[in-house]
């Protein structure tokens, strides 16, 4: 079984990058202006690992939660591997020297 699962850690990193690099500009941020995804953040959703991705509430998973869920359902986890993508797929910006977003 192969799964591609949205990462809670990556979603948090993208939100933090947005707050640091995009929000201070206070202007329309291009084709992927995700203003409504990150302002304001919904604290109960964040605590439940639910993040908005282009306006859609998306359940994301931390590594520990994903591993636990799969084990409870009877799956033996052989390997978990990150699939990384560029920052411009998330925020239309390049962030050098930063860990790339991943699922």
N, CA, C and O atoms as a printed pandas DataFrame, in Angstrom:
     atom_number atom_name residue_name chain_id  residue_number  x_coord  y_coord  z_coord
0              1         N          UNK        A               1    0.845   -1.172    0.000
1              2        CA          UNK        A               1    0.000    0.000    0.000
2              3         C          UNK        A               1    0.892    1.237    0.000
3              4         O          UNK        A               1    1.796    1.347    0.828
4              5         N          UNK        A               2    0.649    2.162   -0.913
5              6        CA          UNK        A               2    1.386    3.424   -0.980
6              7         C          UNK        A               2    0.394    4.563   -0.751
7              8         O          UNK        A               2   -0.652    4.627   -1.397
8              9         N          UNK        A               3    0.732    5.451    0.166
9             10        CA          UNK        A               3   -0.115    6.604    0.477
10            11         C          UNK        A               3    0.679    7.885    0.292
11            12         O          UNK        A               3    1.871    7.927    0.596
12            13         N          UNK        A               4    0.036    8.919   -0.199
13            14        CA          UNK        A               4    0.601   10.263   -0.194
14            15         C          UNK        A               4   -0.298   11.080    0.726
15            16         O          UNK        A               4   -1.463   11.328    0.413
16            17         N          UNK        A               5    0.254   11.495    1.862
17            18        CA          UNK        A               5   -0.535   12.087    2.931
18            19         C          UNK        A               5   -0.055   13.510    3.196
19            20         O          UNK        A               5    1.151   13.735    3.298
20            21         N          UNK        A               6   -0.972   14.480    3.310
21            22        CA          UNK        A               6   -0.569   15.850    3.650
22            23         C          UNK        A               6    0.102   15.893    5.025
23            24         O          UNK        A               6   -0.401   15.318    5.990
24            25         N          UNK        A               7    1.216   16.564    5.097
25            26        CA          UNK        A               7    2.016   16.621    6.313
26            27         C          UNK        A               7    1.631   17.809    7.191
27            28         O          UNK        A               7    1.586   18.948    6.726
28            29         N          UNK        A               8    1.356   17.532    8.457
29            30        CA          UNK        A               8    1.071   18.599    9.409
30            31         C          UNK        A               8    2.303   19.476    9.625
31            32         O          UNK        A               8    2.189   20.700    9.696
32            33         N          UNK        A               9    3.476   18.859    9.730
33            34        CA          UNK        A               9    4.701   19.628    9.943
34            35         C          UNK        A               9    4.953   20.584    8.781
35            36         O          UNK        A               9    5.340   21.734    8.990
36            37         N          UNK        A              10    4.737   20.113    7.569
37            38        CA          UNK        A              10    4.934   20.952    6.390
38            39         C          UNK        A              10    3.889   22.063    6.322
39            40         O          UNK        A              10    4.217   23.201    5.988
40            41         N          UNK        A              11    2.638   21.743    6.635
41            42        CA          UNK        A              11    1.581   22.763    6.616
42            43         C          UNK        A              11    1.901   23.878    7.603
43            44         O          UNK        A              11    1.687   25.054    7.307
44            45         N          UNK        A              12    2.407   23.516    8.761
45            46        CA          UNK        A              12    2.794   24.516    9.764
46            47         C          UNK        A              12    3.960   25.367    9.247
47            48         O          UNK        A              12    3.972   26.583    9.434
48            49         N          UNK        A              13    4.935   24.730    8.600
49            50        CA          UNK        A              13    6.083   25.467    8.051
50            51         C          UNK        A              13    5.643   26.435    6.953
51            52         O          UNK        A              13    6.160   27.549    6.867
52            53         N          UNK        A              14    4.693   26.017    6.115
53            54        CA          UNK        A              14    4.187   26.892    5.065
54            55         C          UNK        A              14    3.461   28.086    5.684
55            56         O          UNK        A              14    3.651   29.218    5.240
56            57         N          UNK        A              15    2.642   27.850    6.694
57            58        CA          UNK        A              15    1.943   28.949    7.372
58            59         C          UNK        A              15    2.943   29.919    7.993
59            60         O          UNK        A              15    2.777   31.135    7.888
60            61         N          UNK        A              16    3.975   29.390    8.637
61            62        CA          UNK        A              16    4.999   30.252    9.234
62            63         C          UNK        A              16    5.741   31.054    8.175
63            64         O          UNK        A              16    6.013   32.238    8.375
64            65         N          UNK        A              17    6.069   30.427    7.053
65            66        CA          UNK        A              17    6.748   31.133    5.960
66            67         C          UNK        A              17    5.851   32.224    5.397
67            68         O          UNK        A              17    6.327   33.313    5.077
68            69         N          UNK        A              18    4.566   31.945    5.272
69            70        CA          UNK        A              18    3.627   32.954    4.786
70            71         C          UNK        A              18    3.638   34.163    5.710
71            72         O          UNK        A              18    3.701   35.304    5.253
72            73         N          UNK        A              19    3.578   33.908    6.999
73            74        CA          UNK        A              19    3.546   35.000    7.976
74            75         C          UNK        A              19    4.836   35.836    7.910
75            76         O          UNK        A              19    4.788   37.059    8.046
76            77         N          UNK        A              20    5.965   35.190    7.706
77            78        CA          UNK        A              20    7.247   35.906    7.670
78            79         C          UNK        A              20    7.503   36.612    6.347
79            80         O          UNK        A              20    8.011   37.733    6.339
80            81         N          UNK        A              21    7.158   35.975    5.221
81            82        CA          UNK        A              21    7.601   36.467    3.917
82            83         C          UNK        A              21    6.516   37.129    3.077
83            84         O          UNK        A              21    6.827   37.997    2.262
84            85         N          UNK        A              22    5.266   36.751    3.248
85            86        CA          UNK        A              22    4.219   37.262    2.367
86            87         C          UNK        A              22    3.322   38.279    3.049
87            88         O          UNK        A              22    3.000   39.316    2.468
88            89         N          UNK        A              23    2.923   37.996    4.257
89            90        CA          UNK        A              23    1.969   38.864    4.932
90            91         C          UNK        A              23    2.459   40.301    5.078
91            92         O          UNK        A              23    1.662   41.220    4.894
92            93         N          UNK        A              24    3.741   40.543    5.401
93            94        CA          UNK        A              24    4.187   41.935    5.567
94            95         C          UNK        A              24    4.044   42.797    4.308
95            96         O          UNK        A              24    4.050   44.024    4.408
96            97         N          UNK        A              25    3.915   42.185    3.131
97            98        CA          UNK        A              25    3.809   42.967    1.900
98            99         C          UNK        A              25    2.484   43.711    1.789
99           100         O          UNK        A              25    2.409   44.732    1.106
100          101         N          UNK        A              26    1.450   43.223    2.442
101          102        CA          UNK        A              26    0.129   43.865    2.480
102          103         C          UNK        A              26   -0.393   44.255    1.101
103          104         O          UNK        A              26   -0.930   45.347    0.911
104          105         N          UNK        A              27   -0.229   43.364    0.162
105          106        CA          UNK        A              27   -0.771   43.585   -1.177
106          107         C          UNK        A              27   -1.163   42.250   -1.774
107          108         O          UNK        A              27   -0.841   41.201   -1.216
108          109         N          UNK        A              28   -1.850   42.276   -2.895
109          110        CA          UNK        A              28   -2.227   41.053   -3.585
110          111         C          UNK        A              28   -0.955   40.284   -3.887
111          112         O          UNK        A              28    0.022   40.851   -4.374
112          113         N          UNK        A              29   -0.970   38.995   -3.598
113          114        CA          UNK        A              29    0.260   38.230   -3.632
114          115         C          UNK        A              29    0.363   37.277   -4.818
115          116         O          UNK        A              29    1.024   36.244   -4.712
116          117         N          UNK        A              30   -0.252   37.587   -5.907
117          118        CA          UNK        A              30   -0.100   36.751   -7.093
118          119         C          UNK        A              30   -1.147   35.662   -7.181
119          120         O          UNK        A              30   -2.121   35.639   -6.429
120          121         N          UNK        A              31   -0.919   34.762   -8.120
121          122        CA          UNK        A              31   -1.928   33.749   -8.439
122          123         C          UNK        A              31   -2.230   32.813   -7.285
123          124         O          UNK        A              31   -3.330   32.267   -7.206
124          125         N          UNK        A              32   -1.284   32.618   -6.399
125          126        CA          UNK        A              32   -1.564   31.731   -5.275
126          127         C          UNK        A              32   -1.602   32.517   -3.961
127          128         O          UNK        A              32   -1.048   32.086   -2.949
128          129         N          UNK        A              33   -2.259   33.663   -3.994
129          130        CA          UNK        A              33   -2.427   34.438   -2.764
130          131         C          UNK        A              33   -3.273   33.606   -1.805
131          132         O          UNK        A              33   -4.474   33.430   -2.013
132          133         N          UNK        A              34   -2.645   33.109   -0.773
133          134        CA          UNK        A              34   -3.332   32.211    0.160
134          135         C          UNK        A              34   -3.735   32.945    1.434
135          136         O          UNK        A              34   -3.813   32.343    2.505
136          137         N          UNK        A              35   -3.989   34.232    1.317
137          138        CA          UNK        A              35   -4.356   35.071    2.451
138          139         C          UNK        A              35   -5.453   34.423    3.305
139          140         O          UNK        A              35   -5.342   34.385    4.531
140          141         N          UNK        A              36   -6.483   33.928    2.677
141          142        CA          UNK        A              36   -7.601   33.356    3.431
142          143         C          UNK        A              36   -7.251   32.026    4.087
143          144         O          UNK        A              36   -7.955   31.576    4.990
144          145         N          UNK        A              37   -6.175   31.400    3.641
145          146        CA          UNK        A              37   -5.734   30.164    4.282
146          147         C          UNK        A              37   -5.080   30.436    5.638
147          148         O          UNK        A              37   -5.158   29.607    6.544
148          149         N          UNK        A              38   -4.437   31.596    5.773
149          150        CA          UNK        A              38   -3.593   31.827    6.944
150          151         C          UNK        A              38   -4.009   32.991    7.828
151          152         O          UNK        A              38   -3.458   33.147    8.918
152          153         N          UNK        A              39   -4.951   33.808    7.404
153          154        CA          UNK        A              39   -5.355   34.945    8.225
154          155         C          UNK        A              39   -6.869   34.970    8.364
155          156         O          UNK        A              39   -7.555   35.215    7.371
156          157         N          UNK        A              40   -7.410   34.735    9.520
157          158        CA          UNK        A              40   -6.695   34.268   10.706
158          159         C          UNK        A              40   -6.586   32.745   10.692
159          160         O          UNK        A              40   -7.367   32.070   10.020
160          161         N          UNK        A              41   -5.619   32.208   11.432
161          162        CA          UNK        A              41   -5.554   30.761   11.618
162          163         C          UNK        A              41   -6.638   30.368   12.613
163          164         O          UNK        A              41   -6.892   31.086   13.580
164          165         N          UNK        A              42   -7.262   29.248   12.377
165          166        CA          UNK        A              42   -8.298   28.738   13.261
166          167         C          UNK        A              42   -7.629   27.802   14.275
167          168         O          UNK        A              42   -7.236   26.689   13.927
168          169         N          UNK        A              43   -7.500   28.255   15.529
169          170        CA          UNK        A              43   -6.757   27.501   16.545
170          171         C          UNK        A              43   -7.288   26.079   16.757
171          172         O          UNK        A              43   -6.484   25.149   16.817
172          173         N          UNK        A              44   -8.607   25.867   16.874
173          174        CA          UNK        A              44   -9.081   24.481   17.036
174          175         C          UNK        A              44   -8.717   23.600   15.836
175          176         O          UNK        A              44   -8.375   22.430   16.007
176          177         N          UNK        A              45   -8.789   24.157   14.630
177          178        CA          UNK        A              45   -8.394   23.382   13.454
178          179         C          UNK        A              45   -6.907   23.041   13.494
179          180         O          UNK        A              45   -6.524   21.900   13.232
180          181         N          UNK        A              46   -6.076   24.014   13.817
181          182        CA          UNK        A              46   -4.632   23.775   13.881
182          183         C          UNK        A              46   -4.326   22.698   14.921
183          184         O          UNK        A              46   -3.496   21.821   14.685
184          185         N          UNK        A              47   -4.997   22.766   16.067
185          186        CA          UNK        A              47   -4.799   21.737   17.099
186          187         C          UNK        A              47   -5.210   20.351   16.605
187          188         O          UNK        A              47   -4.649   19.345   17.040
188          189         N          UNK        A              48   -6.181   20.296   15.706
189          190        CA          UNK        A              48   -6.656   19.024   15.137
190          191         C          UNK        A              48   -5.917   18.647   13.864
191          192         O          UNK        A              48   -6.279   17.672   13.205
192          193         N          UNK        A              49   -4.887   19.406   13.510
193          194        CA          UNK        A              49   -4.072   19.178   12.321
194          195         C          UNK        A              49   -4.893   19.344   11.032
195          196         O          UNK        A              49   -4.674   18.641   10.046
196          197         N          UNK        A              50   -5.830   20.277   11.066
197          198        CA          UNK        A              50   -6.619   20.618    9.878
198          199         C          UNK        A              50   -6.155   21.992    9.412
199          200         O          UNK        A              50   -6.220   22.965   10.163
200          201         N          UNK        A              51   -5.686   22.065    8.175
201          202        CA          UNK        A              51   -5.177   23.316    7.604
202          203         C          UNK        A              51   -5.923   23.611    6.325
203          204         O          UNK        A              51   -6.326   22.694    5.610
204          205         N          UNK        A              52   -6.111   24.888    6.030
205          206        CA          UNK        A              52   -6.691   25.261    4.744
206          207         C          UNK        A              52   -5.604   25.197    3.683
207          208         O          UNK        A              52   -4.496   25.697    3.875
208          209         N          UNK        A              53   -5.937   24.580    2.575
209          210        CA          UNK        A              53   -5.037   24.535    1.427
210          211         C          UNK        A              53   -5.845   25.021    0.236
211          212         O          UNK        A              53   -6.709   24.311   -0.280
212          213         N          UNK        A              54   -5.549   26.244   -0.193
213          214        CA          UNK        A              54   -6.272   26.910   -1.281
214          215         C          UNK        A              54   -7.773   26.923   -1.006
215          216         O          UNK        A              54   -8.594   26.636   -1.877
216          217         N          UNK        A              55   -8.099   27.271    0.255
217          218        CA          UNK        A              55   -9.496   27.439    0.638
218          219         C          UNK        A              55  -10.211   26.185    1.090
219          220         O          UNK        A              55  -11.356   26.260    1.534
220          221         N          UNK        A              56   -9.569   25.036    0.991
221          222        CA          UNK        A              56  -10.205   23.762    1.346
222          223         C          UNK        A              56   -9.623   23.258    2.666
223          224         O          UNK        A              56   -8.409   23.093    2.788
224          225         N          UNK        A              57  -10.478   23.017    3.643
225          226        CA          UNK        A              57  -10.006   22.441    4.908
226          227         C          UNK        A              57   -9.488   21.036    4.636
227          228         O          UNK        A              57  -10.204   20.196    4.090
228          229         N          UNK        A              58   -8.238   20.786    5.021
229          230        CA          UNK        A              58   -7.568   19.531    4.691
230          231         C          UNK        A              58   -6.985   18.913    5.951
231          232         O          UNK        A              58   -6.217   19.550    6.671
232          233         N          UNK        A              59   -7.355   17.674    6.208
233          234        CA          UNK        A              59   -6.764   16.965    7.349
234          235         C          UNK        A              59   -5.329   16.607    6.998
235          236         O          UNK        A              59   -5.065   15.949    5.992
236          237         N          UNK        A              60   -4.412   17.051    7.840
237          238        CA          UNK        A              60   -3.000   16.720    7.673
238          239         C          UNK        A              60   -2.598   15.811    8.828
239          240         O          UNK        A              60   -3.328   15.699    9.813
240          241         N          UNK        A              61   -1.448   15.167    8.715
241          242        CA          UNK        A              61   -1.033   14.203    9.726
242          243         C          UNK        A              61    0.415   14.419   10.120
243          244         O          UNK        A              61    1.282   14.596    9.265
244          245         N          UNK        A              62    0.672   14.404   11.428
245          246        CA          UNK        A              62    2.058   14.372   11.889
246          247         C          UNK        A              62    2.558   12.950   11.670
247          248         O          UNK        A              62    1.770   12.020   11.498
248          249         N          UNK        A              63    3.851   12.799   11.680
249          250        CA          UNK        A              63    4.444   11.478   11.472
250          251         C          UNK        A              63    3.964   10.496   12.537
251          252         O          UNK        A              63    3.626    9.354   12.224
252          253         N          UNK        A              64    3.933   10.934   13.784
253          254        CA          UNK        A              64    3.511   10.044   14.874
254          255         C          UNK        A              64    2.045    9.626   14.735
255          256         O          UNK        A              64    1.706    8.459   14.931
256          257         N          UNK        A              65    1.185   10.581   14.398
257          258        CA          UNK        A              65   -0.243   10.264   14.243
258          259         C          UNK        A              65   -0.455    9.316   13.071
259          260         O          UNK        A              65   -1.227    8.362   13.179
260          261         N          UNK        A              66    0.214    9.563   11.964
261          262        CA          UNK        A              66    0.072    8.691   10.793
262          263         C          UNK        A              66    0.526    7.274   11.118
263          264         O          UNK        A              66   -0.175    6.308   10.814
264          265         N          UNK        A              67    1.690    7.150   11.729
265          266        CA          UNK        A              67    2.208    5.825   12.079
266          267         C          UNK        A              67    1.242    5.107   13.031
267          268         O          UNK        A              67    0.963    3.922   12.854
268          269         N          UNK        A              68    0.735    5.823   14.033
269          270        CA          UNK        A              68   -0.209    5.230   14.978
270          271         C          UNK        A              68   -1.503    4.795   14.311
271          272         O          UNK        A              68   -2.016    3.711   14.589
272          273         N          UNK        A              69   -2.033    5.640   13.430
273          274        CA          UNK        A              69   -3.267    5.308   12.713
274          275         C          UNK        A              69   -3.098    4.046   11.872
275          276         O          UNK        A              69   -3.960    3.167   11.883
276          277         N          UNK        A              70   -1.995    3.960   11.151
277          278        CA          UNK        A              70   -1.756    2.779   10.320
278          279         C          UNK        A              70   -1.580    1.526   11.162
279          280         O          UNK        A              70   -2.072    0.458   10.798
280          281         N          UNK        A              71   -0.877    1.648   12.293
281          282        CA          UNK        A              71   -0.696    0.486   13.171
282          283         C          UNK        A              71   -2.015    0.021   13.765
283          284         O          UNK        A              71   -2.276   -1.179   13.842
284          285         N          UNK        A              72   -2.852    0.972   14.188
285          286        CA          UNK        A              72   -4.165    0.614   14.757
286          287         C          UNK        A              72   -5.010   -0.118   13.720
287          288         O          UNK        A              72   -5.767   -1.027   14.062
288          289         N          UNK        A              73   -4.884    0.273   12.464
289          290        CA          UNK        A              73   -5.668   -0.361   11.399
290          291         C          UNK        A              73   -5.051   -1.674   10.913
291          292         O          UNK        A              73   -5.575   -2.318   10.004
292          293         N          UNK        A              74   -3.935   -2.058   11.529
293          294        CA          UNK        A              74   -3.350   -3.359   11.217
294          295         C          UNK        A              74   -2.272   -3.362   10.144
295          296         O          UNK        A              74   -1.870   -4.430    9.683
296          297         N          UNK        A              75   -1.802   -2.204    9.742
297          298        CA          UNK        A              75   -0.744   -2.126    8.737
298          299         C          UNK        A              75    0.619   -2.101    9.411
299          300         O          UNK        A              75    0.817   -1.397   10.401
300          301         N          UNK        A              76    1.548   -2.861    8.877
301          302        CA          UNK        A              76    2.936   -2.794    9.322
302          303         C          UNK        A              76    3.636   -1.758    8.463
303          304         O          UNK        A              76    3.725   -1.919    7.246
304          305         N          UNK        A              77    4.132   -0.699    9.081
305          306        CA          UNK        A              77    4.786    0.383    8.348
306          307         C          UNK        A              77    6.229   -0.021    8.070
307          308         O          UNK        A              77    7.020   -0.205    8.995
308          309         N          UNK        A              78    6.560   -0.154    6.801
309          310        CA          UNK        A              78    7.923   -0.508    6.423
310          311         C          UNK        A              78    8.794    0.730    6.244
311          312         O          UNK        A              78    9.967    0.741    6.616
312          313         N          UNK        A              79    8.197    1.775    5.667
313          314        CA          UNK        A              79    8.985    2.979    5.383
314          315         C          UNK        A              79    8.051    4.159    5.221
315          316         O          UNK        A              79    6.973    4.047    4.636
316          317         N          UNK        A              80    8.481    5.288    5.747
317          318        CA          UNK        A              80    7.797    6.556    5.495
318          319         C          UNK        A              80    8.830    7.487    4.890
319          320         O          UNK        A              80    9.912    7.682    5.445
320          321         N          UNK        A              81    8.488    8.052    3.763
321          322        CA          UNK        A              81    9.430    8.883    3.012
322          323         C          UNK        A              81    8.764   10.192    2.622
323          324         O          UNK        A              81    7.600   10.215    2.224
324          325         N          UNK        A              82    9.510   11.275    2.739
325          326        CA          UNK        A              82    9.000   12.582    2.325
326          327         C          UNK        A              82    9.022   12.722    0.814
327          328         O          UNK        A              82    9.935   12.244    0.141
328          329         N          UNK        A              83    8.005   13.383    0.299
329          330        CA          UNK        A              83    7.994   13.821   -1.094
330          331         C          UNK        A              83    8.051   15.342   -1.039
331          332         O          UNK        A              83    7.073   15.992   -0.672
332          333         N          UNK        A              84    9.200   15.907   -1.406
333          334        CA          UNK        A              84    9.396   17.357   -1.300
334          335         C          UNK        A              84    8.990   18.058   -2.583
335          336         O          UNK        A              84    9.045   17.480   -3.669
336          337         N          UNK        A              85    8.581   19.317   -2.441
337          338        CA          UNK        A              85    8.272   20.141   -3.606
338          339         C          UNK        A              85    8.786   21.546   -3.354
339          340         O          UNK        A              85    9.134   21.888   -2.223
340          341         N          UNK        A              86    8.837   22.359   -4.390
341          342        CA          UNK        A              86    9.398   23.701   -4.289
342          343         C          UNK        A              86    8.439   24.652   -3.573
343          344         O          UNK        A              86    7.225   24.453   -3.554
344          345         N          UNK        A              87    9.031   25.691   -2.986
345          346        CA          UNK        A              87    8.230   26.686   -2.278
346          347         C          UNK        A              87    7.242   27.385   -3.199
347          348         O          UNK        A              87    6.154   27.761   -2.764
348          349         N          UNK        A              88    7.602   27.564   -4.455
349          350        CA          UNK        A              88    6.689   28.306   -5.328
350          351         C          UNK        A              88    5.411   27.525   -5.633
351          352         O          UNK        A              88    4.461   28.100   -6.164
352          353         N          UNK        A              89    5.363   26.238   -5.314
353          354        CA          UNK        A              89    4.095   25.514   -5.450
354          355         C          UNK        A              89    3.140   25.857   -4.320
355          356         O          UNK        A              89    1.937   25.623   -4.431
356          357         N          UNK        A              90    3.665   26.410   -3.232
357          358        CA          UNK        A              90    2.844   26.791   -2.083
358          359         C          UNK        A              90    2.575   28.287   -2.017
359          360         O          UNK        A              90    1.448   28.707   -1.757
360          361         N          UNK        A              91    3.616   29.098   -2.255
361          362        CA          UNK        A              91    3.488   30.532   -1.981
362          363         C          UNK        A              91    3.976   31.436   -3.096
363          364         O          UNK        A              91    4.036   32.648   -2.894
364          365         N          UNK        A              92    4.325   30.919   -4.251
365          366        CA          UNK        A              92    4.850   31.743   -5.353
366          367         C          UNK        A              92    6.115   32.494   -4.970
367          368         O          UNK        A              92    6.349   33.598   -5.461
368          369         N          UNK        A              93    6.919   31.923   -4.114
369          370        CA          UNK        A              93    8.170   32.564   -3.730
370          371         C          UNK        A              93    9.264   31.515   -3.622
371          372         O          UNK        A              93    8.988   30.322   -3.496
372          373         N          UNK        A              94   10.478   31.962   -3.672
373          374        CA          UNK        A              94   11.633   31.101   -3.426
374          375         C          UNK        A              94   12.157   31.457   -2.040
375          376         O          UNK        A              94   12.332   32.635   -1.727
376          377         N          UNK        A              95   12.402   30.472   -1.229
377          378        CA          UNK        A              95   12.958   30.701    0.093
378          379         C          UNK        A              95   14.263   29.907    0.168
379          380         O          UNK        A              95   14.255   28.716    0.479
380          381         N          UNK        A              96   15.369   30.567   -0.116
381          382        CA          UNK        A              96   16.633   29.833   -0.066
382          383         C          UNK        A              96   16.982   29.427    1.360
383          384         O          UNK        A              96   16.584   30.083    2.323
384          385         N          UNK        A              97   17.716   28.359    1.473
385          386        CA          UNK        A              97   18.203   27.872    2.763
386          387         C          UNK        A              97   17.081   27.480    3.713
387          388         O          UNK        A              97   17.285   27.479    4.927
388          389         N          UNK        A              98   15.946   27.161    3.214
389          390        CA          UNK        A              98   14.844   26.712    4.060
390          391         C          UNK        A              98   14.457   25.299    3.628
391          392         O          UNK        A              98   14.514   24.956    2.447
392          393         N          UNK        A              99   14.070   24.505    4.590
393          394        CA          UNK        A              99   13.588   23.169    4.253
394          395         C          UNK        A              99   12.371   23.294    3.331
395          396         O          UNK        A              99   11.493   24.129    3.548
396          397         N          UNK        A             100   12.340   22.460    2.318
397          398        CA          UNK        A             100   11.246   22.547    1.355
398          399         C          UNK        A             100    9.973   21.917    1.915
399          400         O          UNK        A             100   10.036   21.018    2.754
400          401         N          UNK        A             101    8.810   22.394    1.444
401          402        CA          UNK        A             101    7.542   21.772    1.852
402          403         C          UNK        A             101    7.523   20.312    1.401
403          404         O          UNK        A             101    8.191   19.937    0.437
404          405         N          UNK        A             102    6.756   19.508    2.104
405          406        CA          UNK        A             102    6.706   18.080    1.765
406          407         C          UNK        A             102    5.365   17.489    2.158
407          408         O          UNK        A             102    4.620   18.057    2.957
408          409         N          UNK        A             103    5.083   16.346    1.581
409          410        CA          UNK        A             103    3.925   15.535    1.965
410          411         C          UNK        A             103    4.428   14.151    2.275
411          412         O          UNK        A             103    3.641   13.272    2.626
